Amino acid sequence: MIALREVTKRFGDRVALDGVSIEVLAGTVHVLLGSSGSGKSTVLRLILGVVEPDLGEVLVDGTPVTGSTRAALVRRMGYVVQDGGLYPHLTAYQNVALPTEAHRWPSARTRARVSELGTMVGLDEATLRLYPRELSGGQRQRVGLMRALALDPPMLLLDEPLGALDPIVRAELQLQLGRLFATLGKTVVLVTHDIREAALLGRTITLMTAGRVVQQGAFADLVERPASPFVTQFLTAQTLAPGAPGGR
């Protein structure tokens, strides 16, 4: 389980999080939903221990995330960023193998794990011999996911993982992620601004704005029992955007 308890975080004069409490249940997909600047990515950075809260605490399986505990806790997390965050001078295979090499796995074990993950996400050996510049956006994102899963961590943190993809590839990968999450049963925290993505993938959704939690619950709760007019406004903004069906 991952928990933030009354967490406040400031960067200079800017309040990034203001008394935020979030609980991510083990084995579930928890979506942090909101527009840019709402505080979603700051939550991930706090869980990873990259930054520390000014007030409140962050816990992973009951252990506070601090400077002394961070290294051990982060080893239990896989982290995926937009466009995969791959090293350009390494092949796809080498990018995926990095965590296993850091843990001194035998090469045969690494090869078996990379092959297993490639099958899982639909990338063959020929594709894994390519460099990131030779891959499509969707392929780079799959490689990034493979690298995050290489050590089979119990927790996955994904920061706008599909944000740079075109709508068709994004929709395809959303479905693939949904199947993977259901199969793997890991604890997942997914940051997105995309309502469809949140509805498709999240068991629990935390809607944020201006560093605060507006509402938490299932997607149906947000639609049918909005906690404030902002919730309805946010959910309808994308579906009624100019050029969209029903939009002006």
N, C-alpha and C positions, 0 to 999 in steps of 0.2 A: 504494500500500500504506500502511496505517496500523499503527503498532506502538507498544505500551507496553513498556518494558523495565525490569523490577524497580522499578515505580513505587510509592512510598509517599506518601500524602497524609493529613494530619491537619487537623482543624478544632478548635482548642483541645485538649482532652484526648481527643477522639474520633478514633479511627483509621478514616478512611473507606476507604482502600485500604492493603493491607499487602503490599508486594513483588509487585505484580501485573504479569504479563507476558502480553500478548495480541498476536496478529498477525492483521490483517485483509487477506486477499489481494485484489488488485485485481480488480474485476469480479465479486465474490462478495457474498452476503448473509451477514453475521455477526450472530448474535443474542446479546445479553447477557441472560441469563435469571437470575431470582432474585427473592426476595421483597423487600418494602420494607426499605430500609436495608442492602442487600447491597453497594452501591457501584456499581451499574450506571450511574446518572445521573452520578455523579462521573466515570466514565470518559469520557462524552460531553463534560462540561464541560472536561476536560483536553484532549481532542482539539480542541475549539473554542478553547482558550487562555483561557477565562474564568477558570480557576484554574491555578496552576502546581504541579508536583509538588514535594514536599519532598525526595524522593530519586528517582533514576532519570530517565528521559527519555521524551518522547513525540515520535514522528516521523511525518511525513506525506510520503510519497514520498522518504524519506531525509533530509528537512529537519527539524531539531528545532523544535518549537513553542515559541517564545519571544516575549517582548514585541516584538522587532524583526521577527520573521517572521510573526506572527499575522495581520496584516491581509491579506497576500498569500495566505496559506494558506486563510483563512476564505472568501475569494472563490471558492474551488474547492469549497465545501461548501453544500449545501442543508440546512436544519434544520427539522424538523417537531415540534411539541409537541402534547400532548393538547388536543383540542377546536380545533386549528388555530392558536390564538394570534392571532386576527384583531383588527384595529383596529375597534372598534364603530362609529366615525363614518364609516367608509369602506365603500363597496359592495364586494361580492365581487370585481368587476372591478378596482376601485381597489386592493384589497389585493394581488391577483395582480400588478398592474402596478407596484407600488412598486419592486421591484429594477430593473426596466428603466428606470424614470424616474431612479433614482439613477445609472444608467450612461448617461443622456441618449440613450436610444434614440429614433429618430423615432416619432411616434405610430402611423404605419401599420405599422411593424415590431412595435410592442407589441401592436396589435390582432390582427395575424396570429398572434403567439405565444400570446396569451391564448385565441384561438379554437382553435388547435391543441391546447392543453392541456385546454381544456374538452371537446373531442371525446374526448380520451384518457381522461378520468376520468368522462365522461358527464354533464356539466353544460351546459345550453344558455344562449343569450345572455340570455333572460328571467331565469333563475335568477341569473346573474352580475350583474344589475342590482339585486339585493336586498341588504339590509344583513344583517350576521351574525345579528342577533336574529330575522330573518325566515327563517333557514335552519334545517334540521334538524341534529342533531349530525353525521350522516353527511355532509351537504352541507358543513358547516363544515370537516370534516376533509379533504374533497376539495379545497376551496379552499386550505387550508393546504399541501397537497401540491403544488398547482399553483404557489403562490408559491415554494415551495422549488425547483421545477423550472424556474422562469421563465428563468433564465440558463443552463440546461442544464449544471449543475455535474457534474463527474465523480464526486462523492461525495455521499451522502445520509446524514444522521444523524436518526434518528427516536426520540423519547423517549416511550414509552408512547402512541403516536399513536391507538390505538383503545380506550384504557382507559376512556373515559367513555361509550362507546356501549352500547346494549342488545345482548344476545347475537345476535339475528337480524341487525341491521345490521353488527355486528362481524364475523360470519362472512362476510357478503357482501363487506365491504371487505377482509378477509383474502385472499379469492380474487382480488379485483381487484388488490391490491398484488402478489400472487404473479405475476399475468400481466404487470403493469407492470415489475416487477423483471427478469423473464425477457426482456422486449422491450427494455428500455433498457440492460441490461448494465452498470449503474453499481456502484460500490463502496458497499455499504450497511451501516451499523451500526444495528441495531434493538434498542431496549431494551424488554423486556416481562417480565411475570410469568406470562403465559399460556402453558401448555405446548402447547396446540394451535397457537397462533400460531407458536411457536418451531419446532415440527415441520413446519408447513406452509411456512414462509418461509425458514428458515435452512439454508444449506449447512453452516455451522459454528456450533456453539453453545458458548458459554462460560457454564457454570453457576457462579454466585457466591453466597457467603454471608459475612456479617460482614467484608466488605472483602477477601476472598480468593477465588482461583479454585479451585474444587473439581474441575472436570473440563472439558476442551475436546474437541470432536470432533463428528461427525455425530450426529443424534438417535439413530440405531440404536446407536451406540457407548454412549451414556448408558444406553439401555434394556438392551442385551445385555451390556455390559461395564462396569458401574458402578464408579467408582474408590473409592467408599466407600458405607456404608449410607445416608448422607445423600442421595446421588443418587437411590437407589430411593425413599426416603421422600418426597423432594420431587416426583418424577414421579408417584407414586401419590396424593399428598395431594389433588389436584384431582379426579381421577377417582373417588376414594373418599370425597369430601366428603359430609357429611350431606345427604340428599335426592337425591344423584346415584345413578344406577343402580349397584347393588353397594355403596353406602355404607350406614352405620349410622345 
